[in-house]
Amino acid sequence: MEDGARELLNSPQMQPYMRYIESKVTGADPQTFMDAIAQLPLEDRYVWRIASAWKWGFADFEDWSLAVDGMILPQSDLD
């Protein structure tokens, strides 16, 4: 599993979602977990996930490979 995915799955903000998913998979009543998710502040639902995705996207960004690809890719790929 990729480090970013592991970090996301183990983060405290993701735990209510993981418990909800587990309840659905096991056939348990998910309402308790839905209620817990409903109580989460908006930034704990979405903003942190977007920020995490950006963190991993920017951490892996380097422009050298883009420069080389721009020089060697066929025009049809660039289009």
CORJOLIN-V488737 format. One record per pair of residues at least 24 apart in sequence whose C-alpha atoms are under 8 Angstrom apart, sorted by the first residue. I is the first residue (numbers start at 1). GAP is how many residues later the second one is. D is the distance in Angstrom with one decimal. If there is no record, write none. Layout:
I/GAP/D  I/GAP/D
This chain:
4/48/8.0  4/52/6.7  8/41/7.7  8/44/7.7  13/31/6.0  13/32/7.2
